[in-house]
Amino acid sequence: MYMLRAAAVFSDNMVLQRDKKIRVFGTGKSGSRIRVTLLNKTAETVCSEGKWIVYLPEFEAVESAVMEITDGSTTLRFSNIAIGEVWLAGGQSNMELELQNADGGQEILQNFNSSRKVLRDGAEMSEAIRRVRFYYTPKVAYECEALWEAEKNSRWELFGKEEAAKWSAVGFFYAVRLAEKLGVTVGIIGCNWGGTSASAWMSREALLEQEATKSYVEEYENSEWVKKSRVEQIKDYDEYVEYHADWERRAGKIYEENPRESFDRVQELVGPCRYPGPMNCANFTRPAGLYEVMLRKIAPYTLRGFLYYQGESDEHKPKSYYALLTRMMQQWREDFLDHELFFLLVQLPMHQYEGTEDNKSWCMIREAQLKAYENIKNTGLAVIIDCGQFHEIHPRNKQPVGERLALQALCQVYHRIGAEEAFGPLYRDFLYRDGGMEIFFRYAKEGFIIKGAVPTGFEIAGEDGVFYPAGAGFTERGDSVFLKAAQVERPLMARYLWTNYAEVNVFGKNGLPAAPFRTHLFDE
């Protein structure tokens, strides 16, 4: 028996995108006529092959509205709808990290109704918080009854102590800043899962298009795990989940006693960590998996754009990441039926576990993110190189991440501020002179701030490709630095913070860090 349904992302309290045609979609009886009404505007369509989509006209921002959807026999009614700005927050664990676990998060949750907590620049946060709403795409790794039940129970949420505790901290701080600056309701659609490669968030067909990315599919499909029946695969994965929960419990006790205990030593004490488990149809990290059960469930909801914080789980294939990331960006725009959608990327911060080799993998991921920003239209880049934490892949200081994303939006999307305010220094080009190299930066015409005795992190190399630390002196023109090293008579190449982890001490006058770079691309 058929039933008229709107997609799960439509509910009371939802946020719809202002100033764009609004797509409303769902399922129903083939041949039935579907009528959608919002703010005295009505649009109709005919349900075909069990699916329907209706296009409503553009609306200006409003605080509360009602939508009705009917097929003539069943009527759905959604209330307290806001029309404002809608962004999807995608990625892995650092986008997923919840407000309750972020620095300052508990204070916000506990004191929202009794205090006037302020943002960094003194703007009141409490009024902006009331304009933030959140929808979390149900997180079930494969099609099953649990996923369908989760979809039925999912809904848009208003800020509340219990509800907001589990919101993406990055998404929350971004939305608060945007709501404060734009004066409209901001809706965040959480669509993220810790430990996932970008390959989990795009289709199998897209992955197979390029030589650089097809290995993700080939390795999965050649696995012995997927040669079993679906029932057996699910059983294998369920057994792993039980094992891993026990492993984490026992490992957690060791890390409580010694937070910097080596991973190898932990495995000696409690047994092997089998993460991420059997790579089969039930594993959330499988290629194209979350694309099917999460992203496609909310497409083509009308958005302004995407926030994307990911890359950590692709460090094992850093040379493929540019191809992987940019094809995923293309696919998301295609699936949301808008090639102009904005993509605001978070460049990975510093990170390295104690006792591990600095293999430069995170450097290449950061470079791929910078390259995507430079080469693809309607993109932004939040540089958070200074927000990393040694031996901790999940730094809790998420407010600067969200706020730097908001600076990108206010500059690139809404044109409220200039690039000199939104960016720290970005490498532009260089000049050979006087036995050294002069490096020129964009967005540094006001000069630099050095948090320390001397600028650090710069290196130069000659024809042999061996890099040495360079003395760095900022020039009179203000937006350049002159590099020289006694070991390099004729420098050919320069780089800055080309390391998985180091201290960061070079910033623009606006307080934003200089982004890492290298002047020449070559195989490592």
C-alpha positions as a printed NumPy array, in Angstrom:
array([[  0.   ,   0.   ,   0.   ],
       [  1.424,   3.374,  -1.023],
       [  1.671,   6.352,   1.309],
       [  2.42 ,   9.969,   0.494],
       [  5.745,  10.883,   2.071],
       [  8.147,  13.772,   1.899],
       [ 11.842,  12.939,   2.15 ],
       [ 12.997,  12.626,   5.771],
       [ 14.825,  15.974,   5.614],
       [ 11.452,  17.764,   5.487],
       [  9.968,  18.246,   8.956],
       [  8.642,  20.825,  11.388],
       [ 11.248,  23.518,  12.175],
       [ 13.101,  22.982,   8.894],
       [ 15.079,  25.722,   7.204],
       [ 14.522,  26.368,   3.494],
       [ 16.928,  28.279,   1.31 ],
       [ 16.015,  31.885,   0.588],
       [ 16.316,  33.533,  -2.843],
       [ 16.442,  30.211,  -4.744],
       [ 13.786,  27.92 ,  -6.152],
       [ 12.939,  25.396,  -3.45 ],
       [ 12.805,  21.709,  -4.318],
       [ 10.367,  19.592,  -2.31 ],
       [ 10.468,  15.859,  -3.007],
       [  9.328,  12.484,  -1.763],
       [  7.457,   9.311,  -2.632],
       [  3.855,   8.414,  -3.334],
       [  1.451,   6.639,  -5.633],
       [  2.402,   6.787,  -9.298],
       [ -0.015,   8.928, -11.254],
       [ -1.23 ,  10.902,  -8.257],
       [ -1.116,  14.694,  -8.457],
       [  1.015,  16.266,  -5.737],
       [  0.361,  19.836,  -4.635],
       [  2.697,  21.801,  -2.328],
       [  1.723,  25.119,  -0.738],
       [  4.031,  27.538,   1.099],
       [  3.293,  31.179,   1.962],
       [  0.303,  31.278,  -0.399],
       [  2.369,  29.946,  -3.303],
       [  1.371,  26.592,  -4.789],
       [  3.146,  24.235,  -7.193],
       [  2.065,  20.854,  -8.542],
       [  3.504,  17.772, -10.204],
       [  2.534,  14.184, -11.009],
       [  4.145,  11.33 ,  -9.092],
       [  6.068,   9.096, -11.51 ],
       [  7.487,   5.653, -10.7  ],
       [  6.711,   6.273,  -7.046],
       [  8.7  ,   9.535,  -6.82 ],
       [  7.852,  13.217,  -7.09 ],
       [  9.587,  16.576,  -6.971],
       [  7.986,  20.032,  -6.868],
       [  9.667,  23.396,  -7.471],
       [  8.47 ,  26.32 ,  -5.399],
       [  9.383,  29.904,  -6.315],
       [ 12.019,  31.996,  -4.577],
       [ 11.19 ,  33.538,  -1.194],
       [ 12.813,  36.167,   0.945],
       [ 13.845,  35.256,   4.492],
       [ 11.028,  34.622,   6.988],
       [ 11.032,  33.386,  10.566],
       [  7.986,  31.109,  10.567],
       [  5.838,  29.553,   7.866],
       [  3.685,  26.487,   7.195],
       [  3.949,  24.025,   4.297],
       [  1.216,  21.652,   3.165],
       [  1.699,  18.724,   0.796],
       [ -1.303,  16.774,  -0.502],
       [ -2.151,  14.16 ,  -3.093],
       [ -5.909,  14.72 ,  -2.654],
       [ -6.395,  11.997,  -0.077],
       [ -3.48 ,  12.49 ,   2.332],
       [ -2.167,  15.845,   3.557],
       [  1.191,  16.467,   5.245],
       [  1.634,  19.662,   7.238],
       [  4.952,  21.108,   8.437],
       [  5.016,  24.126,  10.756],
       [  7.473,  26.675,  12.168],
       [  9.479,  26.654,   8.938],
       [ 12.182,  29.291,   8.559],
       [ 13.468,  30.558,   5.246],
       [ 17.097,  31.601,   5.48 ],
       [ 20.472,  30.072,   4.674],
       [ 21.086,  26.316,   4.403],
       [ 24.497,  24.631,   4.424],
       [ 25.493,  20.972,   4.46 ],
       [ 28.31 ,  20.073,   6.882],
       [ 30.176,  17.105,   5.413],
       [ 33.316,  15.192,   6.25 ],
       [ 34.645,  12.917,   8.951],
       [ 35.311,  13.026,  12.675],
       [ 36.507,  16.602,  13.035],
       [ 33.32 ,  17.83 ,  11.393],
       [ 31.363,  15.255,  13.399],
       [ 32.88 ,  16.268,  16.764],
       [ 29.929,  17.294,  18.91 ],
       [ 29.381,  20.644,  20.564],
       [ 29.263,  19.006,  24.001],
       [ 32.842,  17.765,  23.481],
       [ 34.298,  20.986,  22.029],
       [ 36.093,  23.691,  23.961],
       [ 33.465,  26.028,  25.38 ],
       [ 30.633,  23.759,  24.313],
       [ 29.449,  22.76 ,  27.772],
       [ 29.43 ,  26.392,  28.87 ],
       [ 27.223,  27.326,  25.922],
       [ 24.857,  24.414,  26.531],
       [ 24.587,  24.99 ,  30.28 ],
       [ 24.379,  28.785,  30.321],
       [ 22.572,  29.735,  27.119],
       [ 19.376,  30.843,  28.855],
       [ 21.062,  32.579,  31.774],
       [ 24.067,  34.376,  30.283],
       [ 25.112,  36.533,  27.386],
       [ 28.194,  34.7  ,  26.147],
       [ 29.981,  36.713,  23.499],
       [ 31.876,  35.908,  20.341],
       [ 35.538,  36.816,  19.959],
       [ 34.789,  40.275,  18.607],
       [ 32.299,  41.104,  21.34 ],
       [ 29.106,  40.356,  19.397],
       [ 26.433,  38.721,  21.502],
       [ 26.079,  35.028,  20.766],
       [ 22.758,  34.312,  22.457],
       [ 20.55 ,  36.065,  19.903],
       [ 22.367,  34.424,  17.003],
       [ 22.028,  30.975,  18.596],
       [ 18.255,  31.307,  18.486],
       [ 18.535,  31.566,  14.723],
       [ 20.449,  28.28 ,  14.305],
       [ 18.709,  25.007,  13.451],
       [ 20.164,  21.589,  12.744],
       [ 19.223,  18.399,  10.921],
       [ 21.347,  15.27 ,  11.256],
       [ 21.145,  12.816,   8.372],
       [ 20.468,   9.38 ,   9.947],
       [ 23.659,   7.391,  10.407],
       [ 23.021,   3.761,   9.518],
       [ 25.633,   2.14 ,   7.291],
       [ 23.376,   0.12 ,   4.984],
       [ 19.753,  -0.169,   3.882],
       [ 17.801,  -1.981,   6.581],
       [ 14.884,  -1.565,   8.972],
       [ 17.065,   0.431,  11.365],
       [ 17.764,   3.033,   8.67 ],
       [ 14.107,   3.386,   7.718],
       [ 13.134,   3.755,  11.371],
       [ 15.866,   6.352,  11.909],
       [ 14.582,   8.326,   8.932],
       [ 11.052,   8.324,  10.353],
       [ 12.345,   9.676,  13.648],
       [ 14.747,  12.256,  12.23 ],
       [ 13.777,  15.912,  12.382],
       [ 15.072,  19.453,  12.287],
       [ 16.013,  20.683,  15.759],
       [ 15.975,  24.069,  17.455],
       [ 18.742,  24.92 ,  19.892],
       [ 18.249,  23.209,  23.23 ],
       [ 20.555,  21.857,  25.904],
       [ 19.982,  18.208,  24.981],
       [ 19.45 ,  18.61 ,  21.246],
       [ 22.407,  20.869,  20.478],
       [ 24.819,  18.793,  22.548],
       [ 25.151,  16.394,  19.608],
       [ 25.364,  18.992,  16.85 ],
       [ 28.562,  19.398,  14.861],
       [ 30.636,  21.941,  16.774],
       [ 32.177,  23.296,  13.57 ],
       [ 28.753,  23.573,  11.957],
       [ 27.341,  25.259,  15.061],
       [ 30.046,  27.917,  15.377],
       [ 29.843,  28.572,  11.638],
       [ 26.073,  28.997,  11.762],
       [ 26.143,  31.264,  14.814],
       [ 28.612,  33.61 ,  13.19 ],
       [ 26.626,  33.629,   9.935],
       [ 23.317,  34.213,  11.704],
       [ 24.834,  37.077,  13.69 ],
       [ 26.238,  38.757,  10.565],
       [ 23.326,  38.112,   8.163],
       [ 20.417,  38.448,  10.579],
       [ 18.608,  35.378,   9.199],
       [ 18.004,  31.811,  10.347],
       [ 20.805,  29.429,   9.381],
       [ 20.158,  25.708,   8.968],
       [ 22.929,  23.119,   9.057],
       [ 22.425,  19.653,   7.59 ],
       [ 24.909,  17.314,   9.252],
       [ 26.067,  14.638,   6.814],
       [ 29.331,  13.286,   8.187],
       [ 30.848,  10.206,   9.79 ],
       [ 34.18 ,   9.78 ,  11.552],
       [ 36.886,   7.676,   9.961],
       [ 35.604,   7.988,   6.403],
       [ 37.524,   8.51 ,   3.192],
       [ 36.13 ,  10.873,   0.575],
       [ 35.565,   7.677,  -1.436],
       [ 32.696,   6.781,   0.916],
       [ 30.87 ,   9.951,  -0.139],
       [ 30.791,   9.49 ,  -3.911],
       [ 29.425,   6.914,  -6.338],
       [ 31.152,   3.76 ,  -7.499],
       [ 30.862,   4.988, -11.086],
       [ 32.603,   8.27 , -10.287],
       [ 35.427,   6.479,  -8.488],
       [ 36.021,   4.209, -11.465],
       [ 36.316,   7.111, -13.912],
       [ 39.902,   7.985, -13.001],
       [ 43.041,   5.924, -12.713],
       [ 43.93 ,   7.835,  -9.547],
       [ 40.752,   6.813,  -7.691],
       [ 39.58 ,   3.475,  -9.058],
       [ 41.834,   1.556,  -6.654],
       [ 39.389,   2.391,  -3.859],
       [ 36.719,   0.312,  -5.61 ],
       [ 39.056,  -2.416,  -6.865],
       [ 40.548,  -3.067,  -3.44 ],
       [ 37.084,  -3.286,  -1.907],
       [ 35.603,  -5.57 ,  -4.562],
       [ 38.636,  -7.877,  -4.495],
       [ 38.318,  -8.336,  -0.753],
       [ 37.453, -11.812,   0.505],
       [ 34.867, -10.249,   2.795],
       [ 32.527,  -9.256,  -0.039],
       [ 32.513, -12.705,  -1.636],
       [ 30.184, -13.918,   1.117],
       [ 26.393, -13.564,   1.114],
       [ 24.866, -10.346,   2.401],
       [ 23.603, -12.128,   5.537],
       [ 27.088, -13.483,   6.243],
       [ 28.668, -10.074,   5.657],
       [ 26.343,  -8.411,   8.142],
       [ 27.006, -11.174,  10.69 ],
       [ 30.774, -10.74 ,  10.268],
       [ 30.508,  -7.018,  10.786],
       [ 28.217,  -7.293,  13.811],
       [ 30.746,  -9.633,  15.436],
       [ 33.484,  -7.113,  14.76 ],
       [ 31.435,  -4.274,  16.299],
       [ 31.073,  -6.258,  19.51 ],
       [ 34.801,  -7.053,  19.553],
       [ 35.788,  -3.444,  18.871],
       [ 33.522,  -2.026,  21.582],
       [ 35.256,  -4.261,  24.118],
       [ 38.685,  -3.368,  22.688],
       [ 37.977,   0.355,  22.979],
       [ 36.802,  -0.048,  26.561],
       [ 40.018,  -1.819,  27.588],
       [ 42.266,   0.451,  25.506],
       [ 40.549,   3.504,  26.976],
       [ 41.638,   2.512,  30.474],
       [ 45.263,   2.398,  29.312],
       [ 45.043,   5.796,  27.638],
       [ 43.48 ,   7.262,  30.799],
       [ 46.604,   6.242,  32.704],
       [ 49.011,   7.252,  29.938],
       [ 47.527,   9.413,  27.159],
       [ 50.726,   9.11 ,  25.103],
       [ 51.037,   5.35 ,  25.261],
       [ 52.08 ,   4.008,  21.861],
       [ 49.452,   2.296,  19.758],
       [ 51.683,  -0.759,  19.335],
       [ 52.042,  -1.1  ,  23.1  ],
       [ 48.265,  -0.822,  23.587],
       [ 47.767,  -3.673,  21.123],
       [ 50.311,  -5.766,  22.995],
       [ 48.301,  -5.271,  26.182],
       [ 44.697,  -5.645,  24.959],
       [ 44.96 ,  -7.439,  21.621],
       [ 44.911,  -6.284,  18.005],
       [ 42.755,  -3.364,  16.933],
       [ 40.757,  -4.65 ,  13.976],
       [ 39.42 ,  -1.241,  12.949],
       [ 37.701,  -0.587,  10.572],
       [ 36.547,  -4.206,  10.584],
       [ 35.505,  -6.467,   7.723],
       [ 35.403,  -4.385,   4.555],
       [ 31.984,  -5.498,   3.36 ],
       [ 28.456,  -4.259,   2.675],
       [ 27.848,  -3.382,   6.348],
       [ 31.03 ,  -1.371,   6.854],
       [ 30.433,   2.381,   6.946],
       [ 33.888,   3.085,   5.483],
       [ 33.29 ,   1.149,   2.256],
       [ 33.577,   3.055,  -1.043],
       [ 30.297,   4.674,  -2.135],
       [ 28.511,   3.374,   0.967],
       [ 27.546,   6.58 ,   2.755],
       [ 26.918,   8.262,  -0.562],
       [ 24.068,   5.793,  -1.063],
       [ 22.566,   5.741,   2.437],
       [ 23.199,   9.316,   3.575],
       [ 24.035,  11.881,   0.905],
       [ 21.521,  10.701,  -1.684],
       [ 18.793,  10.655,   0.947],
       [ 18.928,  14.437,   1.272],
       [ 19.674,  15.371,  -2.345],
       [ 18.503,  17.523,  -4.057],
       [ 17.476,  19.663,  -1.044],
       [ 17.995,  23.307,  -1.943],
       [ 21.215,  24.63 ,  -0.386],
       [ 23.572,  27.569,  -0.499],
       [ 26.55 ,  25.253,  -0.348],
       [ 28.751,  22.779,   1.493],
       [ 31.187,  22.911,   4.407],
       [ 33.734,  20.109,   4.108],
       [ 36.289,  19.019,   6.722],
       [ 37.921,  15.73 ,   5.71 ],
       [ 41.159,  14.211,   4.465],
       [ 42.617,  12.48 ,   7.498],
       [ 41.413,   9.05 ,   6.361],
       [ 42.946,   9.474,   2.906],
       [ 46.489,  10.066,   4.131],
       [ 47.466,   6.597,   2.887],
       [ 46.894,   7.794,  -0.702],
       [ 47.796,  11.488,  -0.576],
       [ 48.83 ,  11.727,  -4.23 ],
       [ 45.315,  10.659,  -5.267],
       [ 43.521,  13.085,  -3.006],
       [ 43.187,  16.001,  -5.407],
       [ 41.487,  13.792,  -7.997],
       [ 39.318,  12.207,  -5.3  ],
       [ 38.262,  15.487,  -3.681],
       [ 37.518,  17.386,  -6.865],
       [ 35.48 ,  14.568,  -8.396],
       [ 33.47 ,  14.322,  -5.187],
       [ 32.849,  18.066,  -5.271],
       [ 31.616,  17.755,  -8.841],
       [ 29.309,  14.886,  -7.935],
       [ 27.737,  16.69 ,  -5.   ],
       [ 26.981,  19.687,  -7.171],
       [ 25.463,  17.388,  -9.781],
       [ 23.332,  15.54 ,  -7.235],
       [ 22.047,  18.77 ,  -5.718],
       [ 21.232,  20.04 ,  -9.222],
       [ 23.318,  23.183,  -8.951],
       [ 26.795,  23.554, -10.464],
       [ 27.173,  26.951,  -8.753],
       [ 26.95 ,  25.61 ,  -5.183],
       [ 29.719,  26.877,  -2.944],
       [ 32.256,  24.5  ,  -1.419],
       [ 34.039,  25.827,   1.669],
       [ 36.963,  23.533,   2.462],
       [ 38.832,  23.183,   5.744],
       [ 42.542,  22.688,   5.198],
       [ 43.928,  20.098,   7.591],
       [ 45.787,  21.426,  10.651],
       [ 49.048,  20.159,  12.078],
       [ 48.988,  16.575,  13.317],
       [ 51.388,  13.783,  14.164],
       [ 51.27 ,  10.977,  16.687],
       [ 54.231,  10.623,  18.986],
       [ 56.698,   8.05 ,  17.7  ],
       [ 55.465,   8.098,  14.086],
       [ 57.403,   9.121,  11.006],
       [ 56.828,  12.515,   9.438],
       [ 56.   ,  11.079,   6.022],
       [ 54.614,  14.392,   4.673],
       [ 51.251,  12.78 ,   3.87 ],
       [ 49.271,  15.545,   5.566],
       [ 51.343,  18.113,   3.672],
       [ 50.171,  16.672,   0.369],
       [ 46.541,  16.527,   1.547],
       [ 46.76 ,  20.213,   2.532],
       [ 48.297,  21.034,  -0.829],
       [ 45.479,  19.217,  -2.644],
       [ 42.926,  21.243,  -0.66 ],
       [ 44.69 ,  24.493,  -1.524],
       [ 44.891,  23.458,  -5.181],
       [ 41.161,  22.678,  -5.239],
       [ 40.447,  26.136,  -3.834],
       [ 42.665,  27.778,  -6.45 ],
       [ 41.399,  25.803,  -9.446],
       [ 37.673,  25.288,  -8.888],
       [ 35.059,  28.029,  -8.987],
       [ 32.909,  28.942,  -5.999],
       [ 35.233,  27.525,  -3.376],
       [ 36.71 ,  28.839,  -0.159],
       [ 39.536,  27.641,   2.072],
       [ 39.627,  27.94 ,   5.853],
       [ 43.276,  27.65 ,   6.884],
       [ 43.518,  26.19 ,  10.404],
       [ 47.157,  25.071,  10.349],
       [ 47.554,  26.537,  13.866],
       [ 44.603,  24.613,  15.302],
       [ 46.239,  21.186,  15.397],
       [ 47.398,  19.335,  18.466],
       [ 50.373,  17.011,  18.831],
       [ 49.399,  13.364,  19.392],
       [ 45.707,  14.236,  19.088],
       [ 43.847,  13.916,  15.807],
       [ 40.681,  15.472,  17.263],
       [ 41.568,  18.928,  18.606],
       [ 38.658,  20.393,  20.545],
       [ 39.14 ,  24.07 ,  19.656],
       [ 36.444,  24.095,  16.982],
       [ 35.277,  27.69 ,  17.361],
       [ 38.098,  29.135,  15.211],
       [ 37.389,  26.488,  12.552],
       [ 33.718,  27.44 ,  12.295],
       [ 34.495,  31.145,  12.412],
       [ 37.142,  30.917,   9.67 ],
       [ 34.665,  29.072,   7.491],
       [ 32.219,  31.883,   8.178],
       [ 34.833,  34.434,   7.09 ],
       [ 35.113,  32.541,   3.812],
       [ 31.346,  32.625,   3.363],
       [ 31.071,  36.299,   4.26 ],
       [ 33.758,  37.064,   1.678],
       [ 33.175,  34.61 ,  -1.17 ],
       [ 29.412,  34.01 ,  -0.934],
       [ 27.78 ,  37.017,   0.69 ],
       [ 30.368,  39.702,  -0.203],
       [ 30.146,  41.338,   3.23 ],
       [ 33.92 ,  41.525,   3.796],
       [ 37.041,  41.703,   1.645],
       [ 39.646,  39.015,   1.033],
       [ 42.196,  40.817,   3.248],
       [ 39.881,  40.186,   6.206],
       [ 38.927,  36.61 ,   5.276],
       [ 42.371,  35.177,   4.516],
       [ 45.737,  34.913,   6.143],
       [ 48.794,  35.175,   3.897],
       [ 48.682,  32.825,   0.874],
       [ 51.74 ,  32.094,  -1.274],
       [ 51.687,  33.925,  -4.632],
       [ 55.078,  33.614,  -6.375],
       [ 58.822,  34.061,  -5.853],
       [ 61.942,  35.793,  -7.161],
       [ 65.571,  34.624,  -7.115],
       [ 67.922,  37.354,  -5.864],
       [ 71.071,  37.921,  -3.859],
       [ 71.746,  34.228,  -3.279],
       [ 68.302,  33.643,  -1.797],
       [ 64.612,  33.613,  -2.655],
       [ 62.031,  36.306,  -2.086],
       [ 58.56 ,  34.852,  -1.471],
       [ 55.514,  36.999,  -2.227],
       [ 52.127,  36.546,  -0.557],
       [ 48.558,  37.486,  -1.31 ],
       [ 46.474,  39.06 ,   1.473],
       [ 49.488,  40.348,   3.366],
       [ 49.75 ,  43.976,   2.316],
       [ 49.503,  45.022,   5.969],
       [ 52.456,  42.812,   6.86 ],
       [ 52.924,  39.937,   9.29 ],
       [ 52.802,  39.047,  12.957],
       [ 55.533,  36.755,  14.278],
       [ 54.6  ,  34.894,  17.462],
       [ 58.12 ,  34.24 ,  18.634],
       [ 61.654,  35.556,  18.307],
       [ 62.029,  34.745,  14.597],
       [ 59.806,  33.288,  11.864],
       [ 60.167,  29.528,  11.612],
       [ 59.074,  26.804,   9.198],
       [ 60.725,  28.152,   6.022],
       [ 63.123,  25.925,   4.074],
       [ 65.053,  26.211,   0.799],
       [ 66.846,  23.673,  -1.41 ],
       [ 69.235,  23.714,  -4.311],
       [ 69.625,  21.435,  -7.302],
       [ 70.102,  18.358,  -5.09 ],
       [ 66.595,  18.784,  -3.624],
       [ 67.843,  18.686,  -0.023],
       [ 65.994,  21.227,   2.083],
       [ 67.585,  23.243,   4.89 ],
       [ 66.013,  25.622,   7.389],
       [ 66.153,  29.143,   6.022],
       [ 66.652,  32.399,   7.772],
       [ 63.603,  34.531,   7.027],
       [ 63.397,  38.295,   6.976],
       [ 60.299,  40.246,   6.042],
       [ 60.957,  42.952,   3.485],
       [ 60.144,  46.643,   3.443],
       [ 57.376,  46.159,   0.897],
       [ 55.448,  44.265,   3.592],
       [ 53.989,  41.318,   1.669],
       [ 57.155,  39.294,   1.073],
       [ 59.845,  37.432,   2.956],
       [ 63.478,  36.896,   1.935],
       [ 64.897,  33.413,   2.555],
       [ 68.536,  32.383,   2.7  ],
       [ 70.518,  29.432,   4.061],
       [ 74.302,  29.052,   4.351],
       [ 74.09 ,  25.432,   3.107],
       [ 72.365,  26.41 ,  -0.162],
       [ 74.534,  28.476,  -2.482],
       [ 72.05 ,  28.573,  -5.351],
       [ 68.515,  28.006,  -4.074],
       [ 65.931,  26.676,  -6.522],
       [ 62.979,  25.714,  -4.312],
       [ 61.335,  26.925,  -1.135],
       [ 58.647,  25.589,   1.144],
       [ 56.899,  26.543,   4.355],
       [ 55.598,  24.244,   7.096],
       [ 56.12 ,  21.242,   4.845],
       [ 55.694,  18.835,   7.734],
       [ 52.923,  16.857,   9.331],
       [ 53.467,  18.694,  12.616],
       [ 55.403,  21.78 ,  13.733],
       [ 54.81 ,  24.946,  15.711],
       [ 53.146,  27.757,  13.756],
       [ 54.277,  31.337,  14.319],
       [ 53.696,  33.353,  11.116],
       [ 50.358,  35.173,  10.873],
       [ 48.821,  38.027,   8.967],
       [ 47.98 ,  41.264,  10.759],
       [ 44.371,  40.009,  10.937],
       [ 45.517,  37.122,  13.157],
       [ 45.014,  34.411,  10.543],
       [ 47.943,  32.042,   9.892],
       [ 50.02 ,  31.924,   6.732],
       [ 49.103,  28.814,   4.752],
       [ 51.724,  26.115,   4.109],
       [ 53.121,  25.89 ,   0.574],
       [ 55.948,  24.737,  -1.65 ],
       [ 57.127,  26.606,  -4.724],
       [ 57.658,  23.543,  -6.917],
       [ 55.649,  20.365,  -7.345],
       [ 57.608,  17.151,  -7.628],
       [ 57.341,  13.516,  -6.601],
       [ 58.321,  12.821,  -3.045]])
